[in-house]
């Protein structure tokens, strides 16, 4: 299987975020890349550098207002006397239907859902190359590869069309799905991250051409809290095209695989031409976030089960944070999926 990654993706290096109101080291560290690269290579992947695809594929799922903000906010922030080293919001609108602020501080609050996505001077380029890795993987599948892996870092599934959040800036899974739509009439996105893919859901919530399915820890007491509940089914033309499967905290392999079979039933009913897997490895029992209890062999079984759908598949890296088994978990998923044979 081909894997795509660019060294520029490592340059984004966030320092901190707030957890329960307290400043903590940001877990979305560049070191994740080294662990994931090792895991992909152990699965037999060949690593290739993506091309610069420009803004077109990104602008297909994000608003120009938001992309202009992401590109220029850091330089603007540096002109604020006494401002933080990274762009971090301290105010948010209670509704987003009012006026658009002119100030950098106001726009940060408008376009950033939380404090987990600080923006530095390197963030924009790292996020772009991460998205271009997803584009390249999608194009490889469109060219006939049965599957391809995009080592996307920063991750993307918490990014809405005009909002960053949860370590995410550009929604790589959404970008990949939109690229696949050039050839595929219908695309399904299956998100197996610990956290609900709220940004992905938001981008496609009113669309019937992309089915969004997510397995995740129940958000009633877990991030992202306000999205990911079972009654969220889509809206307008997209009603019935969003399917959430929240799982009780600490659910292990059997429960996860059981929910996966329910997800497959919905995906088969949609009859997609291609699949995007938003691969979070933070459902692991030893992940620092500790929400679910999937084992390393469990990831192999998850990969094997998804492969049996028999769909052209783009695998997009989402979460999975620093622990000794991070690379092993990726190896397990990719080999379970069939990485050595593809």
C-alpha positions as CSV (number, residue, x, y, z in Angstrom):
1,X,0.0,0.0,0.0
2,X,1.2,3.5,-0.8
3,X,1.4,6.0,2.1
4,X,1.7,9.7,1.7
5,X,3.4,12.2,4.0
6,X,5.4,15.5,3.7
7,X,8.1,16.6,6.2
8,X,6.4,20.0,6.4
9,X,3.6,18.4,8.4
10,X,6.0,18.1,11.4
11,X,6.6,21.9,11.7
12,X,3.4,22.6,13.5
13,X,4.3,22.2,17.2
14,X,1.6,23.4,19.5
15,X,2.7,24.0,23.1
16,X,-0.4,23.8,25.3
17,X,-4.1,23.6,25.6
18,X,-6.7,23.8,28.3
19,X,-8.2,20.7,29.8
20,X,-10.8,21.2,32.5
21,X,-9.6,24.8,32.7
22,X,-6.0,23.9,33.4
23,X,-3.1,24.4,31.0
24,X,-1.6,21.1,29.9
25,X,1.1,20.2,27.3
26,X,-0.6,19.8,23.9
27,X,-0.6,16.1,23.0
28,X,-0.7,16.6,19.3
29,X,3.1,16.6,19.0
30,X,5.4,16.2,16.0
31,X,6.7,13.0,17.5
32,X,3.5,11.3,16.5
33,X,4.7,11.4,13.0
34,X,7.8,9.3,13.8
35,X,5.7,6.6,15.5
36,X,3.2,6.5,12.7
37,X,5.8,6.4,10.0
38,X,7.5,3.4,11.7
39,X,4.1,1.7,11.9
40,X,3.3,2.3,8.3
41,X,6.7,1.0,7.2
42,X,6.3,-2.1,9.4
43,X,3.0,-2.8,7.6
44,X,4.9,-2.8,4.3
45,X,3.9,0.7,3.1
46,X,6.0,2.7,0.7
47,X,6.2,6.3,1.8
48,X,5.8,8.9,-1.0
49,X,5.7,12.7,-0.8
50,X,2.5,14.4,-2.0
51,X,2.5,17.1,-4.6
52,X,1.5,20.7,-3.9
53,X,-2.2,20.6,-5.0
54,X,-2.9,24.3,-4.3
55,X,-6.0,25.6,-2.5
56,X,-8.6,24.1,-4.8
57,X,-9.2,20.7,-3.0
58,X,-9.2,22.5,0.4
59,X,-11.5,25.3,-0.8
60,X,-14.0,22.7,-2.0
61,X,-14.9,21.9,1.7
62,X,-13.9,25.1,3.6
63,X,-15.1,28.7,3.2
64,X,-12.7,31.3,1.7
65,X,-13.3,33.5,4.8
66,X,-12.0,30.7,7.0
67,X,-9.0,29.9,4.8
68,X,-8.0,33.6,4.6
69,X,-8.2,33.6,8.4
70,X,-6.0,30.5,8.8
71,X,-3.3,31.8,6.4
72,X,-3.0,35.3,7.9
73,X,-4.1,35.2,11.5
74,X,-0.7,34.5,13.0
75,X,1.0,37.5,11.4
76,X,-1.9,39.7,12.5
77,X,-1.7,38.3,16.0
78,X,1.9,39.3,16.4
79,X,0.9,42.9,16.0
80,X,-1.2,42.8,19.2
81,X,0.7,44.1,22.2
82,X,1.0,41.6,25.0
83,X,-0.6,38.8,22.9
84,X,0.2,35.1,23.5
85,X,2.9,33.5,21.4
86,X,0.3,31.3,19.6
87,X,-3.1,32.3,18.5
88,X,-5.5,31.1,21.2
89,X,-9.1,32.3,21.5
90,X,-10.4,33.8,24.7
91,X,-14.0,34.7,23.6
92,X,-16.6,32.9,21.5
93,X,-19.9,33.9,20.1
94,X,-22.9,32.2,21.7
95,X,-24.4,32.2,18.1
96,X,-22.7,32.5,14.8
97,X,-25.5,34.2,12.9
98,X,-24.5,37.8,13.8
99,X,-21.9,40.2,12.6
100,X,-18.4,39.1,11.6
101,X,-15.8,40.8,13.7
102,X,-12.9,42.8,12.2
103,X,-10.4,42.2,15.0
104,X,-8.0,39.3,15.1
105,X,-9.2,38.4,18.7
106,X,-12.8,38.4,17.6
107,X,-12.1,36.3,14.5
108,X,-10.0,33.8,16.5
109,X,-13.1,33.3,18.7
110,X,-15.3,33.0,15.6
111,X,-13.1,30.5,13.8
112,X,-11.7,28.4,16.7
113,X,-14.0,26.2,18.7
114,X,-11.6,25.6,21.6
115,X,-8.1,26.1,22.9
116,X,-6.8,22.8,21.5
117,X,-5.9,24.2,18.1
118,X,-3.3,27.0,18.8
119,X,-2.0,28.5,15.6
120,X,1.8,29.3,15.2
121,X,3.8,30.5,12.2
122,X,4.1,27.0,10.9
123,X,0.5,25.8,11.3
124,X,-0.9,26.9,7.9
125,X,1.8,25.2,5.8
126,X,1.7,22.0,8.0
127,X,-2.1,21.9,7.7
128,X,-1.9,22.4,3.9
129,X,0.6,19.6,3.4
130,X,-1.5,17.3,5.6
131,X,-4.5,17.9,3.4
132,X,-2.4,17.4,0.2
133,X,-1.4,14.0,1.6
134,X,-5.1,13.2,1.7
135,X,-5.6,14.5,-1.8
136,X,-2.7,12.4,-3.1
137,X,-4.1,9.2,-1.4
138,X,-7.5,9.9,-2.9
139,X,-6.0,10.3,-6.4
140,X,-4.0,7.1,-6.0
141,X,-7.3,5.2,-5.3
142,X,-9.0,7.0,-8.2
143,X,-6.1,5.8,-10.4
144,X,-6.8,2.2,-9.5
145,X,-5.1,1.4,-6.2
146,X,-7.4,-0.6,-4.0
147,X,-6.4,1.4,-1.0
148,X,-3.9,4.2,0.1
149,X,-2.9,5.6,3.4
150,X,-2.6,9.4,4.1
151,X,-0.4,10.1,7.2
152,X,-2.3,13.3,8.0
153,X,-0.8,15.4,10.7
154,X,-2.3,17.8,11.9
155,X,-5.4,15.7,12.0
156,X,-8.7,17.1,10.6
157,X,-12.0,15.5,11.6
158,X,-13.0,18.2,14.2
159,X,-12.6,21.0,11.6
160,X,-15.9,22.4,10.2
161,X,-16.2,24.3,7.0
162,X,-15.2,27.5,8.9
163,X,-14.1,26.4,12.3
164,X,-10.9,24.8,13.7
165,X,-11.1,22.7,16.9
166,X,-9.7,19.7,18.7
167,X,-6.2,19.8,17.2
168,X,-7.7,20.1,13.7
169,X,-7.6,22.9,11.1
170,X,-8.3,21.5,7.6
171,X,-10.7,18.5,7.4
172,X,-8.5,16.0,5.6
173,X,-11.2,13.2,5.5
174,X,-13.7,15.6,4.0
175,X,-11.1,16.8,1.5
176,X,-10.4,13.2,0.4
177,X,-14.1,12.4,0.1
178,X,-14.7,15.5,-2.1
179,X,-11.8,14.5,-4.3
180,X,-13.2,11.0,-4.7
181,X,-16.5,12.5,-5.7
182,X,-14.9,13.5,-9.0
183,X,-15.3,9.8,-10.0
184,X,-17.6,8.4,-7.3
185,X,-21.3,9.2,-7.3
186,X,-21.5,8.3,-3.6
187,X,-18.8,8.2,-1.0
188,X,-19.0,6.9,2.6
189,X,-16.9,8.2,5.4
190,X,-16.4,5.8,8.3
191,X,-14.9,7.5,11.4
192,X,-13.4,5.1,14.0
193,X,-11.6,7.7,16.1
194,X,-12.2,7.8,19.9
195,X,-13.9,11.2,19.5
196,X,-16.8,12.0,17.2
197,X,-15.9,13.5,13.9
198,X,-18.1,16.6,14.5
199,X,-16.4,18.7,11.8
200,X,-16.9,16.0,9.1
201,X,-20.5,15.6,10.2
202,X,-21.0,19.3,9.9
203,X,-19.5,19.7,6.5
204,X,-21.8,17.0,4.9
205,X,-24.8,17.3,7.2
206,X,-27.1,18.5,4.5
207,X,-25.7,16.5,1.6
208,X,-27.1,13.1,0.4
209,X,-24.0,12.2,-1.7
210,X,-21.7,11.6,1.2
211,X,-22.7,9.3,4.0
212,X,-21.0,10.0,7.4
213,X,-20.8,7.2,9.9
214,X,-19.0,7.6,13.3
215,X,-18.2,5.2,16.1
216,X,-16.9,7.0,19.2
217,X,-17.1,7.4,22.9
218,X,-20.5,8.7,24.0
219,X,-20.2,12.5,24.0
220,X,-22.7,13.0,26.8
221,X,-19.7,13.3,29.1
222,X,-16.8,13.3,26.6
223,X,-15.4,15.6,23.9
224,X,-16.9,17.0,21.7
225,X,-19.9,17.0,24.0
226,X,-22.3,18.9,21.7
227,X,-22.2,16.6,18.7
228,X,-22.1,12.9,18.1
229,X,-25.4,11.8,19.6
230,X,-27.5,9.1,18.1
231,X,-30.4,11.4,17.2
232,X,-28.3,13.5,14.8
233,X,-29.4,12.1,11.4
234,X,-28.7,15.0,8.9
235,X,-30.9,17.8,7.7
236,X,-32.6,18.9,4.5
237,X,-31.5,16.8,1.6
238,X,-29.0,15.1,4.0
239,X,-31.6,13.8,6.4
240,X,-30.8,10.1,6.9
241,X,-27.3,10.4,5.6
242,X,-25.6,10.8,9.0
243,X,-25.3,7.9,11.4
244,X,-23.7,8.1,14.9
245,X,-22.9,5.1,17.1
246,X,-21.9,6.4,20.5
247,X,-20.3,3.7,22.7
248,X,-20.1,3.5,26.5
249,X,-16.8,4.6,28.0
250,X,-14.2,1.9,28.2
251,X,-15.9,-0.2,25.5
252,X,-13.4,-2.9,24.3
253,X,-12.9,-5.0,21.2
254,X,-16.2,-6.9,21.2
255,X,-18.4,-3.9,21.6
256,X,-16.5,-1.9,19.0
257,X,-16.6,-4.7,16.5
258,X,-20.3,-5.2,17.2
259,X,-21.0,-1.5,16.5
260,X,-18.9,-1.8,13.4
261,X,-21.2,-4.4,12.0
262,X,-24.1,-2.0,12.5
263,X,-22.1,0.7,10.7
264,X,-21.5,-1.7,7.8
265,X,-25.2,-2.4,7.4
266,X,-25.8,1.3,6.9
267,X,-22.9,1.7,4.5
268,X,-24.1,-1.2,2.4
269,X,-27.6,0.3,2.3
270,X,-26.0,3.5,0.9
271,X,-24.1,1.5,-1.8
272,X,-21.1,3.8,-2.0
273,X,-18.6,3.7,-4.8
274,X,-15.7,4.5,-2.5
275,X,-14.9,4.7,1.2
276,X,-12.9,7.1,3.4
277,X,-11.7,5.6,6.8
278,X,-11.1,8.4,9.3
279,X,-8.6,6.3,11.3
280,X,-8.2,7.4,14.9
281,X,-6.0,5.1,17.0
282,X,-6.9,6.9,20.2
283,X,-9.6,4.3,20.9
284,X,-6.7,2.2,22.2
285,X,-6.8,1.0,25.8
286,X,-3.5,2.7,26.5
287,X,-4.0,6.0,24.7
288,X,-3.5,9.1,27.0
289,X,-7.2,10.1,26.5
290,X,-8.4,6.8,27.9
291,X,-11.9,6.8,26.5
292,X,-12.2,3.3,25.0
293,X,-10.4,0.1,25.4
294,X,-9.6,-1.3,22.0
295,X,-6.5,-3.6,22.0
296,X,-3.7,-3.8,19.4
297,X,-5.1,-7.1,18.1
298,X,-8.5,-5.4,18.0
299,X,-7.2,-2.8,15.5
300,X,-6.1,-5.7,13.3
301,X,-9.6,-7.1,13.4
302,X,-11.1,-3.7,12.7
303,X,-8.9,-3.3,9.6
304,X,-9.8,-6.8,8.4
305,X,-13.5,-6.2,8.9
306,X,-13.4,-2.9,7.0
307,X,-11.5,-4.5,4.1
308,X,-14.3,-7.0,3.6
309,X,-16.5,-4.2,2.4
310,X,-14.5,-4.5,-0.8
311,X,-14.5,-0.8,-1.6
312,X,-11.8,1.4,-3.0
313,X,-10.6,2.9,0.3
314,X,-8.6,6.0,1.4
315,X,-7.3,5.7,5.0
316,X,-6.8,9.1,6.6
317,X,-5.0,9.4,9.8
318,X,-6.9,11.2,12.6
319,X,-6.1,10.8,16.3
320,X,-3.9,8.5,18.3
321,X,-1.5,10.0,20.8
322,X,1.9,9.3,22.2
323,X,2.1,5.9,23.8
324,X,4.5,3.0,23.3
325,X,2.0,1.1,21.1
326,X,1.0,3.9,18.7
327,X,3.1,2.6,15.8
328,X,2.1,-1.0,16.5
329,X,-1.6,-0.1,16.4
330,X,-1.2,1.4,13.0
331,X,0.7,-1.6,11.8
332,X,-2.0,-3.9,13.2
333,X,-4.8,-2.0,11.4
334,X,-3.0,-1.8,8.1
335,X,-1.9,-5.4,8.1
336,X,-5.4,-6.4,9.1
337,X,-6.7,-4.4,6.2
338,X,-4.3,-6.1,3.9
339,X,-1.4,-3.6,3.9
340,X,1.3,-6.1,2.9
341,X,-0.7,-7.5,0.0
342,X,-1.7,-4.1,-1.4
